[in-house]
Amino acid sequence: MKDDDSAIPDGEERLAPLRERLDAIYGPVLAKTVWQTLTASKRVCWVRNPLIARDELPDGDPVPGLEDCFSVPGAERERLMAHPAVEAGAVYPMNPSSLLAVRWLEVAPQHEVLDLAAAPGGKTLQLAVAMGNTGRIAAVEAVRSRFHRMRANLARCGVTGAEFYLADGRSVGRKVPDRFDRVLLDSPCSSESRIRLNDPLSYAHWSLRKTREMVRKQRGLIRSAYLALKPGGEMIYCTCAFSAEENEGVVDYLLRRQPEAEIVPLPELRTPAPGHRSGLTSWQGRSFDERLAATRRILPDDLFDGFFVARILKPEPG
């Protein structure tokens, strides 16, 4: 595919290579369902923030199996965002796939936690909620504008246990090795599951070349995250991309360089949605570590974004 596809106006044509890759990842029947989610209207999810007391909350349907998580039809997005509880920080709009990734990390009060690509701050907020504003969260973000927006977001939401660092996350592991009880790396990615075929801006920068560029950054970040973990600590690596290169390929890269690392099976979903699949153990003729079957691909639907999640343990020595 040429890097300049501006002459191709139709999203389906522009993204034909992505559709072919979905066929290869999921099989043609399931891939068709995944593709259709890129055109369908999605519900909007919000999470109650117990750090901010608020009597009046927006209307919403509970998301089964996810405490304090609710959704409204996509047509009500503007009404939700204008609600006083959102402005006050008592409610935070967040996709439930992202919420699952944070809750699977199983942070606890008094933990020291690293959020390695933290902006805009929704996951950092959920870490603070799970820790009851105890312990310490180091929230790292490399992009200055996103960094300052994150700080403002978290101050508004009542987060008091976070310290903020404007830094390239790839350098953190070398600076503070073996330090954190938990690390969350919601990695910068191609954001393929957030593409909308009726919104050309959502895929304006997508290309196979861009995907390969993302992989280089992701490899540096996952190595840094693992180095920063204490022995006995655990991390989550997640993305909202479909591509095997950004997901299983990045985790496989870590396992080849840190063979002692362990993949921890994720808990069973307590919610009837979304659908999910085990991680790939091969891609385009390349074999991955068989342990990647314990990672999980969350399938997109009218509520959940497509997501990849891997939980990784750094074992104690000896």
C-alpha positions as CSV (number, residue, x, y, z in Angstrom):
1,M,0.0,0.0,0.0
2,K,1.3,3.5,-0.8
3,D,1.9,5.8,2.1
4,D,-0.1,8.5,0.3
5,D,-3.6,7.1,-0.2
6,S,-5.4,10.5,-0.3
7,A,-6.6,9.7,-3.8
8,I,-8.7,6.9,-2.5
9,P,-11.8,8.5,-1.0
10,D,-13.7,5.5,0.2
11,G,-12.8,4.2,3.7
12,E,-13.3,0.6,2.8
13,E,-10.9,0.8,-0.1
14,R,-8.4,2.9,1.9
15,L,-8.4,0.2,4.6
16,A,-8.6,-2.9,2.5
17,P,-5.2,-4.1,3.8
18,L,-6.6,-3.8,7.4
19,R,-9.6,-5.9,6.4
20,E,-7.3,-8.5,4.9
21,R,-5.4,-8.7,8.1
22,L,-8.5,-9.1,10.2
23,D,-9.4,-12.1,8.0
24,A,-6.0,-13.6,8.8
25,I,-6.3,-12.9,12.5
26,Y,-9.9,-13.9,13.2
27,G,-11.0,-15.9,10.2
28,P,-13.4,-14.5,7.6
29,V,-16.6,-15.0,9.5
30,L,-15.6,-13.4,12.7
31,A,-13.6,-10.8,10.9
32,K,-16.7,-9.7,9.1
33,T,-18.4,-9.1,12.5
34,V,-15.4,-7.1,13.7
35,W,-15.4,-5.0,10.6
36,Q,-19.0,-4.2,11.0
37,T,-18.3,-2.7,14.4
38,L,-16.3,0.0,12.6
39,T,-19.5,1.3,11.1
40,A,-22.0,0.6,13.9
41,S,-23.0,3.2,16.5
42,K,-21.4,2.5,19.8
43,R,-22.8,3.1,23.3
44,V,-20.9,5.5,25.6
45,C,-19.7,4.2,28.9
46,W,-19.0,6.0,32.2
47,V,-17.6,5.0,35.5
48,R,-18.5,6.4,38.9
49,N,-15.6,8.0,40.8
50,P,-15.9,7.4,44.6
51,L,-13.1,9.8,45.3
52,I,-15.6,12.7,44.5
53,A,-18.9,12.7,46.4
54,R,-21.8,13.6,44.2
55,D,-25.5,12.9,44.9
56,E,-26.8,13.4,41.3
57,L,-25.3,11.0,38.7
58,P,-26.2,10.6,35.0
59,D,-28.8,8.0,33.9
60,G,-27.3,4.8,32.5
61,D,-27.7,1.1,32.2
62,P,-25.3,-1.0,34.4
63,V,-22.7,-2.9,32.5
64,P,-23.1,-6.5,33.9
65,G,-20.0,-7.7,35.8
66,L,-18.4,-4.3,36.0
67,E,-19.1,-2.5,39.3
68,D,-19.8,1.3,39.1
69,C,-19.8,1.1,35.2
70,F,-22.8,2.3,33.2
71,S,-23.6,3.0,29.5
72,V,-25.9,5.2,27.5
73,P,-26.7,5.2,23.7
74,G,-24.2,7.0,21.5
75,A,-26.8,9.6,20.7
76,E,-26.7,10.8,24.3
77,R,-22.9,11.5,24.3
78,E,-23.3,15.3,24.4
79,R,-25.9,15.1,27.1
80,L,-23.6,12.9,29.2
81,M,-20.6,15.1,28.7
82,A,-22.6,18.2,29.7
83,H,-23.7,16.6,33.0
84,P,-22.5,18.4,36.1
85,A,-21.1,15.1,37.6
86,V,-18.7,14.8,34.6
87,E,-17.5,18.4,35.0
88,A,-17.0,17.8,38.8
89,G,-15.0,14.6,38.2
90,A,-17.5,12.4,40.0
91,V,-18.1,10.6,36.7
92,Y,-15.4,9.6,34.1
93,P,-16.3,8.5,30.6
94,M,-14.2,5.4,29.8
95,N,-14.6,2.4,27.6
96,P,-15.2,-0.8,29.6
97,S,-12.3,-2.6,27.8
98,S,-9.9,-0.1,29.3
99,L,-11.6,-0.6,32.7
100,L,-11.1,-4.4,32.5
101,A,-7.4,-3.9,31.7
102,V,-6.9,-1.8,34.9
103,R,-8.9,-4.1,37.1
104,W,-7.0,-7.2,35.9
105,L,-3.8,-5.6,37.2
106,E,-5.3,-6.1,40.8
107,V,-3.6,-3.2,42.5
108,A,-4.0,-2.9,46.2
109,P,-3.7,-0.1,48.9
110,Q,-0.2,1.0,49.6
111,H,1.2,-0.4,46.3
112,E,3.7,1.6,44.4
113,V,2.5,1.6,40.8
114,L,3.9,2.9,37.5
115,D,1.5,4.1,34.8
116,L,3.9,4.3,31.9
117,A,1.9,6.0,29.2
118,A,-0.7,7.6,31.4
119,A,-2.5,10.4,29.5
120,P,-5.3,11.3,29.4
121,G,-5.6,9.8,32.9
122,G,-8.6,7.6,33.0
123,K,-6.7,4.5,33.9
124,T,-4.6,6.4,36.4
125,L,-7.8,7.4,38.1
126,Q,-9.0,3.8,38.3
127,L,-5.7,2.8,39.9
128,A,-6.1,5.6,42.5
129,V,-9.7,4.4,43.2
130,A,-8.5,0.8,43.7
131,M,-5.8,2.0,46.0
132,G,-8.1,4.3,47.9
133,N,-5.7,7.2,47.3
134,T,-3.0,5.4,49.3
135,G,0.4,4.3,48.2
136,R,2.0,6.0,45.2
137,I,1.4,6.2,41.5
138,A,4.1,7.5,39.1
139,A,2.2,8.7,36.1
140,V,4.5,9.1,33.1
141,E,3.6,10.9,29.8
142,A,6.0,11.9,27.0
143,V,3.8,14.4,25.1
144,R,3.7,17.9,26.8
145,S,0.1,18.9,25.9
146,R,-1.2,15.5,27.0
147,F,0.8,15.6,30.2
148,H,-0.7,18.9,31.3
149,R,-4.2,17.8,30.4
150,M,-3.7,14.6,32.4
151,R,-2.6,16.6,35.5
152,A,-5.7,18.8,35.3
153,N,-8.0,15.8,34.8
154,L,-6.7,13.9,37.8
155,A,-6.7,17.0,40.1
156,R,-10.4,17.5,39.1
157,C,-11.1,13.9,39.9
158,G,-9.6,14.0,43.4
159,V,-6.5,12.0,42.8
160,T,-3.9,12.8,45.5
161,G,-1.5,9.9,45.5
162,A,0.0,10.4,42.0
163,E,3.3,12.1,41.1
164,F,3.7,13.2,37.5
165,Y,6.6,12.9,35.1
166,L,7.0,14.4,31.7
167,A,9.4,11.9,30.3
168,D,9.9,9.2,27.6
169,G,8.7,6.0,29.2
170,R,11.4,4.0,27.4
171,S,14.0,5.5,29.8
172,V,12.2,4.8,33.1
173,G,13.2,1.1,33.6
174,R,16.9,2.0,33.4
175,K,16.5,4.8,35.9
176,V,14.4,3.0,38.5
177,P,14.9,-0.8,38.0
178,D,13.1,-3.3,40.3
179,R,11.0,-0.7,42.0
180,F,7.3,-1.0,41.4
181,D,4.7,-3.5,42.7
182,R,2.6,-3.1,39.6
183,V,3.1,-1.5,36.1
184,L,0.4,-0.5,33.7
185,L,1.4,0.0,30.1
186,D,-1.5,0.9,27.9
187,S,0.8,1.4,25.0
188,P,0.6,4.0,22.3
189,C,-0.6,2.1,19.2
190,S,-2.3,2.3,15.9
191,S,-5.8,2.5,17.6
192,E,-7.3,0.3,14.9
193,S,-10.3,-0.6,17.0
194,R,-11.3,3.1,17.3
195,I,-11.4,3.5,13.5
196,R,-14.8,4.6,12.2
197,L,-15.3,4.2,8.5
198,N,-17.6,7.2,8.3
199,D,-14.8,9.4,9.9
200,P,-11.8,9.8,7.6
201,L,-9.9,11.5,10.4
202,S,-10.0,8.3,12.4
203,Y,-7.9,6.5,9.9
204,A,-6.0,9.3,8.2
205,H,-2.7,8.2,9.6
206,W,-3.2,4.4,9.4
207,S,-0.8,2.4,7.2
208,L,1.3,-0.7,7.5
209,R,4.4,1.5,7.7
210,K,2.9,3.4,10.7
211,T,2.2,0.1,12.4
212,R,5.8,-1.0,12.0
213,E,6.9,2.4,13.5
214,M,4.7,1.8,16.5
215,V,6.2,-1.6,17.1
216,R,9.7,0.0,17.6
217,K,8.3,2.3,20.3
218,Q,6.2,-0.5,21.9
219,R,9.3,-2.8,22.2
220,G,11.2,-0.1,24.1
221,L,8.3,0.6,26.4
222,I,7.6,-3.0,27.3
223,R,11.3,-3.6,28.1
224,S,11.3,-0.5,30.3
225,A,8.1,-1.5,32.1
226,Y,9.5,-5.0,32.9
227,L,12.8,-3.6,34.1
228,A,10.9,-1.2,36.4
229,L,9.0,-4.1,38.1
230,K,10.0,-5.5,41.4
231,P,10.7,-9.2,41.4
232,G,7.4,-10.7,42.3
233,G,5.6,-7.8,40.7
234,E,3.2,-7.9,37.8
235,M,2.4,-5.7,34.8
236,I,-0.3,-5.3,32.2
237,Y,0.5,-4.6,28.6
238,C,-2.5,-3.6,26.5
239,T,-3.4,-1.9,23.3
240,C,-6.6,-1.0,21.3
241,A,-4.9,-2.3,18.1
242,F,-5.8,-5.5,16.2
243,S,-2.4,-6.1,14.6
244,A,-0.4,-9.1,15.8
245,E,2.8,-7.1,15.5
246,E,1.7,-4.6,18.1
247,N,0.2,-7.2,20.5
248,E,1.5,-10.8,20.6
249,G,4.6,-9.8,18.6
250,V,5.6,-7.2,21.3
251,V,5.1,-9.6,24.2
252,D,6.9,-12.3,22.3
253,Y,9.8,-9.8,21.9
254,L,9.9,-9.4,25.7
255,L,9.7,-13.1,26.4
256,R,12.7,-13.8,24.1
257,R,14.8,-11.2,25.9
258,Q,13.5,-12.0,29.4
259,P,12.9,-15.7,29.3
260,E,12.2,-15.9,33.0
261,A,9.1,-13.7,32.5
262,E,5.8,-15.5,33.0
263,I,2.4,-14.9,31.4
264,V,-0.3,-14.9,34.0
265,P,-3.7,-16.2,32.9
266,L,-6.3,-13.5,33.1
267,P,-9.4,-14.0,35.3
268,E,-12.6,-15.3,33.7
269,L,-14.9,-12.5,32.5
270,R,-17.8,-11.9,34.9
271,T,-19.7,-10.1,32.3
272,P,-21.7,-11.8,29.4
273,A,-20.0,-9.4,27.0
274,P,-17.7,-8.9,25.3
275,G,-16.6,-11.9,23.2
276,H,-12.9,-12.8,23.5
277,R,-10.3,-15.0,21.9
278,S,-6.9,-16.3,23.2
279,G,-3.8,-14.6,21.9
280,L,-2.2,-15.8,18.7
281,T,0.8,-18.2,18.9
282,S,1.8,-17.6,15.2
283,W,1.5,-14.9,12.6
284,Q,2.4,-14.9,8.9
285,G,4.6,-17.9,9.2
286,R,6.3,-16.8,12.4
287,S,5.9,-18.7,15.6
288,F,5.4,-16.9,18.9
289,D,6.0,-18.3,22.4
290,E,3.2,-20.8,23.1
291,R,2.5,-19.0,26.4
292,L,0.9,-16.2,24.4
293,A,-2.3,-18.4,24.3
294,A,-2.9,-17.1,27.9
295,T,-3.2,-13.5,26.7
296,R,-6.6,-12.2,25.6
297,R,-8.1,-10.4,22.6
298,I,-11.3,-8.7,23.6
299,L,-13.6,-8.5,20.6
300,P,-15.4,-5.2,19.8
301,D,-19.1,-4.8,19.9
302,D,-21.6,-2.0,20.4
303,L,-20.1,-1.2,23.8
304,F,-16.6,-2.7,24.2
305,D,-13.6,-1.6,22.1
306,G,-11.4,-4.2,20.6
307,F,-8.5,-4.7,23.0
308,F,-5.4,-6.9,23.6
309,V,-4.4,-7.6,27.2
310,A,-1.4,-9.5,28.6
311,R,-0.6,-9.9,32.3
312,I,3.1,-10.5,33.0
313,L,4.9,-11.6,36.1
314,K,8.5,-10.9,37.0
315,P,9.5,-13.9,39.2
316,E,11.5,-13.8,42.3
317,P,15.1,-14.9,41.8
318,G,16.1,-18.4,42.7
